[in-house]
Amino acid sequence: MPSAENSSLEYLRSLVSYDINSILYDDTLVCSLPNNTAVGSFEVKISKTNYGDLHDCIQVVANSQATIDNVLCGTTVRAVVTRELVTVQQEHTEYVKLPNPITRIVDFISESTDYVITINNEEGKKKTTETKRIPKNQAHGLILEGANLILQRLMVQRNMPEKVTLLSLDSSSELCLNVYTSLGPQQIHINGKDIEAWGIQRQIFETKSNVLPVAWQSYLNIDGRLISRYQVGSPIKMKTQTLPTAEEFDEYLPKPEIPKRNLKWEDDLELRSKFLDRREELIDDYKSYIYHHPDITALVSDFLQSVLIMKPENVIDYATEFFAPFNSQTADRSLFRFADEKIPVPKPNLSLQ
């Protein structure tokens, strides 16, 4: 039985304190072939909703469709997710408009102790229905398609780890591993401009043996807006056609007006006493630190002496070059290659001839 990693569950729980308004916006991407021919679209709409007695839930509606070789196919997801990214209801529909149309609808419902999954397959006139149940205590960290679109926005906004291992459902609606990997920053070219985006790869590992995982790569800007998305191995790539703008969220309450007081602390004995005590405390603390780190004085003295001798026009640039060898990320470590080596001392020639 697959299970989510404890560190990933901790990370998932750490996201609960997010501002729900920071993820409430829509994304629209254009589906294109490698020759830049537009064949469809991908749209995501996220809004607040209530579900029964549950308040402050999130409703996700995602729809993608494309026409390939004159065949229309697409996917629709309608989900209700809690703030904790727990899916309480989802309808996932996939269809291919062939002469004998193929449709697959997976209904997901959260009950008291189990998740109930109903799978309806329709091919032409042939219809089948299957029902599965997954105990909730075996599905901690379950992220379905609707919750995934929210999670990726939060990952970009809240600094995701290098790898997050959770759970999801595979193509057979069986519990499987759901692995997110950070792809780091990348420049995405849109309308003649390069947009800084952060890449996330999501892999769904099938429970069937000898079946490769399904991988999606998504690139989002700093606000979590979707810039580009595609399935690894698919000729279709999705990309936004409009430059994203920074979100401005409404304030719930007006800023309070606090009148400014003319405070003369020098005339207040209590405030002046606190100021003097705090000043002496800081002075003693700074002196103690400098005393225990004499290299500070030597370093600053060397820098001032160098500035006075060289008299650079731009002191800031000169300081950058002066202190560059002390930067562990940019320094040429070859300058310090003998720092940790013992210098051999030649032995005296004691032979008497």
HELIX and SHEET records of a PDB file:
HELIX    1   1 ASN A    6  SER A   14  1                                   9    
HELIX    2   2 LEU A   15  SER A   17  5                                   3    
HELIX    3   3 ILE A   20  ILE A   23  5                                   4    
HELIX    4   4 LYS A  136  GLN A  138  5                                   3    
HELIX    5   5 GLU A  145  GLN A  157  1                                  13    
HELIX    6   6 TRP A  265  ASP A  267  5                                   3    
HELIX    7   7 LEU A  269  HIS A  292  1                                  24    
HELIX    8   8 ASP A  295  MET A  310  1                                  16    
HELIX    9   9 VAL A  315  PHE A  323  1                                   9    
HELIX   10  10 ALA A  324  PHE A  326  5                                   3    
HELIX   11  11 ARG A  333  PHE A  336  5                                   4    
SHEET    1   A14 LYS A 126  PRO A 135  0                                        
SHEET    2   A14 ASP A 114  GLU A 123 -1                                        
SHEET    3   A14 ILE A 102  SER A 110 -1                                        
SHEET    4   A14 THR A  87  VAL A  96 -1                                        
SHEET    5   A14 VAL A  71  VAL A  81 -1                                        
SHEET    6   A14 LEU A  54  ILE A  68 -1                                        
SHEET    7   A14 ALA A  38  TYR A  51 -1                                        
SHEET    8   A14 ASP A  27  SER A  32 -1                                        
SHEET    9   A14 LYS A 237  LYS A 239 -1                                        
SHEET   10   A14 LEU A 226  GLN A 231 -1                                        
SHEET   11   A14 VAL A 214  LEU A 220 -1                                        
SHEET   12   A14 LYS A 193  ILE A 204 -1                                        
SHEET   13   A14 LEU A 175  ILE A 190 -1                                        
SHEET   14   A14 LYS A 163  LEU A 169 -1                                        
END                                                                             
